């Protein structure tokens, strides 16, 4: 017995071909912005939050924080590579080490260096890697979570990276934005792991594998530069990568997993904030009274 459509039973003509064509046309009429936001939602959010994001999605405000930070880092690199005397672009020479931006153990009383080191980079491969990672990951994150959350995670990772380095690798200098980049990666990675079941299995596995591959390669290169490279000059610490990553996997995870929720009502937020403040106070105490590095 044939199933009768209610519209047909009521005497209304139904043309299923026209209905399918209409749906297809609606999909085709989606602009580039809608398609971009659709893919952003698939990469950044679990399935139950994607529809809410797509209903509100727009580019206002634009991802201004991560773009401005990237432009600032690029401008500083060009300044030291072009206007300051250097032997080569691949590994910048004395100019970058003498910069007031670079974190150096003997000048840690100049407190701004614990943040400003993110603008100085040790070579073209260093800045290109950081810029690509933070733009590819930071722009979609800022579209979803807006600039304040991304800025707090990024800068929290930068500060955590320099403080961790001052404790666990106290004689090494710091340049580069890896602390902030790893904070974004850490927050995104934890979100991908925790919400793994709510995402397409292949997509979830692919994301995690890509993150592990990128982090493994970058940390391996940082370890080589720290312990095996014969390049002259100050040794660059690798601990900022780890410190930034841990900051991202705690504070970053809380920020990035609270889409469309009140952050201040989440006990995980306060737990992470208190933990970060305790670490900050201990690091300050260590650098003032206990650090073996000269001042």
C-alpha positions as CSV (number, residue, x, y, z in Angstrom):
1,X,0.0,0.0,0.0
2,X,1.4,3.4,-1.0
3,X,2.0,6.0,1.7
4,X,0.0,9.1,0.9
5,X,1.6,12.5,1.6
6,X,-0.7,14.7,3.8
7,X,-0.5,17.5,1.2
8,X,-1.5,15.2,-1.6
9,X,-4.4,13.8,0.6
10,X,-5.6,17.4,1.2
11,X,-5.6,18.0,-2.5
12,X,-2.5,20.2,-2.7
13,X,-0.1,19.4,-5.6
14,X,3.4,18.4,-4.5
15,X,6.4,18.7,-6.7
16,X,9.3,17.0,-5.0
17,X,11.7,17.9,-7.8
18,X,11.0,21.6,-7.3
19,X,11.5,21.3,-3.6
20,X,14.8,19.6,-4.0
21,X,15.9,22.2,-6.5
22,X,14.9,24.9,-4.1
23,X,17.0,23.4,-1.3
24,X,19.9,23.0,-3.6
25,X,19.6,26.6,-4.8
26,X,19.6,27.9,-1.2
27,X,22.9,26.0,-0.6
28,X,24.4,27.5,-3.7
29,X,23.3,31.0,-2.8
30,X,25.3,30.9,0.4
31,X,28.1,33.5,0.2
32,X,31.8,32.9,0.8
33,X,31.4,34.3,4.3
34,X,28.6,31.8,5.2
35,X,30.7,28.9,3.8
36,X,33.8,30.1,5.8
37,X,31.8,30.4,9.0
38,X,30.3,26.9,8.4
39,X,33.8,25.4,8.2
40,X,35.0,27.5,11.2
41,X,32.1,26.0,13.3
42,X,33.1,22.4,12.3
43,X,36.7,23.0,13.3
44,X,36.2,25.0,16.5
45,X,32.9,23.8,18.1
46,X,31.2,20.6,19.1
47,X,28.1,19.7,17.1
48,X,25.5,20.9,19.6
49,X,26.9,24.5,19.5
50,X,27.4,24.9,15.7
51,X,23.9,26.0,14.9
52,X,23.9,28.7,17.6
53,X,27.2,30.0,16.2
54,X,26.0,30.0,12.6
55,X,22.9,32.0,13.6
56,X,25.0,34.7,15.2
57,X,28.0,34.5,12.9
58,X,29.4,37.7,11.5
59,X,32.8,39.4,11.2
60,X,32.0,42.2,13.7
61,X,34.2,42.7,15.5
62,X,36.8,41.4,13.1
63,X,39.7,39.2,14.5
64,X,41.7,42.4,15.1
65,X,43.8,41.2,18.1
66,X,45.6,38.3,16.4
67,X,46.1,40.4,13.2
68,X,47.6,43.4,15.0
69,X,49.9,41.2,17.1
70,X,51.1,39.4,14.0
71,X,51.7,42.7,12.2
72,X,53.6,44.0,15.2
73,X,55.9,41.0,15.4
74,X,56.5,41.2,11.6
75,X,57.4,44.9,11.9
76,X,59.9,44.3,14.6
77,X,61.5,41.4,12.7
78,X,61.8,43.6,9.6
79,X,63.3,46.4,11.6
80,X,66.1,44.2,13.1
81,X,66.6,42.3,9.8
82,X,66.8,45.4,7.5
83,X,67.6,48.5,9.5
84,X,69.9,47.0,12.1
85,X,73.2,45.5,10.9
86,X,72.9,41.7,10.6
87,X,75.1,39.1,9.0
88,X,72.1,37.1,7.7
89,X,68.4,36.8,7.9
90,X,68.2,33.2,8.7
91,X,69.6,33.6,12.3
92,X,69.7,37.2,13.5
93,X,72.9,38.3,15.1
94,X,73.9,40.7,17.9
95,X,71.2,43.3,17.1
96,X,68.4,41.0,18.4
97,X,70.2,40.1,21.6
98,X,70.8,43.7,22.4
99,X,67.2,44.6,21.8
100,X,65.2,46.1,24.8
101,X,62.5,43.6,23.8
102,X,64.5,40.4,24.3
103,X,64.2,38.6,27.7
104,X,67.6,38.2,29.2
105,X,68.2,36.7,32.7
106,X,70.6,39.5,33.7
107,X,68.1,42.1,32.9
108,X,64.9,40.5,34.3
109,X,64.4,43.5,36.7
110,X,63.1,45.2,33.5
111,X,59.7,43.6,33.9
112,X,58.4,44.4,30.5
113,X,60.8,41.9,29.0
114,X,58.7,39.1,30.4
115,X,56.0,40.1,27.8
116,X,57.9,42.1,25.1
117,X,60.1,39.1,24.1
118,X,57.2,37.9,22.0
119,X,57.9,40.6,19.4
120,X,61.6,39.6,18.8
121,X,62.4,36.5,16.7
122,X,65.7,34.6,16.2
123,X,65.4,34.2,12.4
124,X,63.1,34.0,9.4
125,X,62.1,30.4,10.0
126,X,61.2,31.3,13.6
127,X,58.9,34.1,12.8
128,X,57.3,32.4,9.7
129,X,56.4,29.4,11.8
130,X,54.9,31.4,14.6
131,X,52.9,33.7,12.3
132,X,51.5,30.9,10.2
133,X,50.4,29.0,13.3
134,X,48.9,31.9,15.2
135,X,47.0,33.2,12.1
136,X,45.7,29.9,11.0
137,X,44.5,29.0,14.5
138,X,44.0,32.4,16.0
139,X,41.7,34.0,13.4
140,X,39.0,31.2,13.6
141,X,39.3,31.2,17.4
142,X,38.8,34.9,17.6
143,X,35.8,34.7,15.2
144,X,34.2,32.2,17.6
145,X,35.3,33.5,21.0
146,X,36.1,37.1,20.2
147,X,39.2,39.1,20.9
148,X,39.2,39.4,24.7
149,X,39.2,35.7,25.3
150,X,41.9,35.0,22.7
151,X,44.0,37.9,24.0
152,X,43.8,36.6,27.6
153,X,44.9,33.1,26.5
154,X,47.6,34.4,24.2
155,X,49.2,36.9,26.6
156,X,48.7,34.5,29.5
157,X,50.8,31.9,27.5
158,X,53.5,34.5,26.8
159,X,53.8,35.5,30.4
160,X,53.6,31.8,31.6
161,X,56.3,30.9,29.1
162,X,58.8,33.5,30.3
163,X,58.1,32.9,34.0
164,X,58.5,29.1,33.5
165,X,61.8,29.7,31.6
166,X,63.1,32.0,34.4
167,X,62.5,29.2,36.9
168,X,63.5,26.0,35.0
169,X,66.1,27.4,32.6
170,X,67.3,30.5,34.4
171,X,70.4,31.2,32.4
172,X,68.8,31.2,28.9
173,X,67.4,34.1,26.9
174,X,64.0,34.3,25.3
175,X,62.8,35.5,21.9
176,X,59.7,34.7,19.9
177,X,55.9,34.3,20.4
178,X,55.9,30.6,21.0
179,X,54.5,30.9,24.5
180,X,51.4,32.6,23.1
181,X,51.1,30.3,20.1
182,X,51.4,27.2,22.3
183,X,48.7,28.6,24.6
184,X,46.3,28.8,21.6
185,X,47.3,25.3,20.5
186,X,47.0,23.9,24.1
187,X,43.5,25.3,24.5
188,X,42.4,24.1,21.1
189,X,43.9,20.7,21.6
190,X,42.1,20.1,25.0
191,X,38.8,21.2,23.4
192,X,39.4,18.7,20.6
193,X,40.2,15.9,22.9
194,X,37.3,16.5,25.4
195,X,34.7,16.9,22.6
196,X,36.2,14.1,20.5
197,X,32.9,12.1,20.5
198,X,30.8,15.0,19.4
199,X,32.9,15.6,16.3
200,X,33.2,13.6,13.1
201,X,35.7,10.8,14.1
202,X,38.0,11.2,11.1
203,X,38.0,15.0,11.6
204,X,38.8,14.7,15.3
205,X,41.6,12.2,14.7
206,X,43.0,14.4,11.9
207,X,43.0,17.5,14.1
208,X,44.8,15.8,17.0
209,X,47.4,14.2,14.7
210,X,48.1,17.5,13.0
211,X,48.6,19.2,16.4
212,X,50.9,16.4,17.7
213,X,52.9,16.6,14.5
214,X,53.4,20.3,14.6
215,X,54.2,20.5,18.3
216,X,56.6,17.5,18.1
217,X,58.5,19.1,15.1
218,X,58.7,22.5,16.7
219,X,59.7,21.3,20.2
220,X,62.3,19.1,18.6
221,X,63.8,22.0,16.7
222,X,63.7,24.1,19.9
223,X,65.6,21.4,21.8
224,X,68.2,21.2,19.0
225,X,68.8,25.0,19.1
226,X,69.0,24.9,22.9
227,X,71.4,21.9,23.4
228,X,73.0,20.9,20.1
229,X,73.4,24.0,17.9
230,X,76.9,25.5,17.7
231,X,75.6,29.0,16.8
232,X,77.2,31.8,18.7
233,X,75.3,34.0,21.1
234,X,72.9,33.4,23.9
235,X,71.1,30.1,24.1
236,X,67.3,30.4,23.5
237,X,65.2,28.5,26.0
238,X,62.6,25.9,25.0
239,X,60.7,26.0,28.3
240,X,58.5,28.8,27.1
241,X,56.8,26.3,24.7
242,X,56.0,24.1,27.6
243,X,54.8,26.9,29.9
244,X,52.6,28.4,27.2
245,X,51.2,25.0,26.3
246,X,50.3,24.3,30.0
247,X,48.6,27.7,30.3
248,X,46.6,26.9,27.1
249,X,45.6,23.5,28.3
250,X,44.2,25.0,31.5
251,X,43.1,28.6,31.1
252,X,42.8,28.3,27.3
253,X,40.6,25.2,27.6
254,X,38.3,26.9,30.0
255,X,37.9,29.9,27.8
256,X,37.5,28.0,24.6
257,X,35.0,25.4,26.0
258,X,32.6,28.0,27.4
259,X,31.1,29.2,24.1
260,X,27.7,30.7,24.8
261,X,28.0,30.2,28.5
262,X,28.7,32.5,31.5
263,X,32.4,32.1,32.2
264,X,32.3,33.6,35.7
265,X,29.9,30.9,36.9
266,X,32.2,28.1,35.8
267,X,34.2,26.8,38.8
268,X,36.9,25.6,36.5
269,X,37.5,29.2,35.5
270,X,38.2,30.3,39.1
271,X,40.3,27.2,39.8
272,X,42.6,28.0,36.8
273,X,42.7,31.7,37.6
274,X,43.7,31.0,41.3
275,X,46.3,28.5,40.1
276,X,47.8,31.0,37.6
277,X,48.0,33.7,40.2
278,X,49.7,31.3,42.7
279,X,52.2,30.4,39.9
280,X,52.7,34.1,39.1
281,X,53.4,35.0,42.8
282,X,55.8,32.1,43.2
283,X,57.7,33.1,40.0
284,X,58.1,36.7,41.2
285,X,59.4,35.5,44.5
286,X,61.8,33.1,42.9
287,X,63.2,35.7,40.5
288,X,63.6,38.3,43.3
289,X,65.1,36.0,46.0
290,X,66.1,32.6,44.7
291,X,67.2,32.7,41.1
292,X,70.8,31.7,40.5
293,X,71.0,33.9,37.4
294,X,72.9,37.2,37.9
295,X,71.2,40.6,37.9
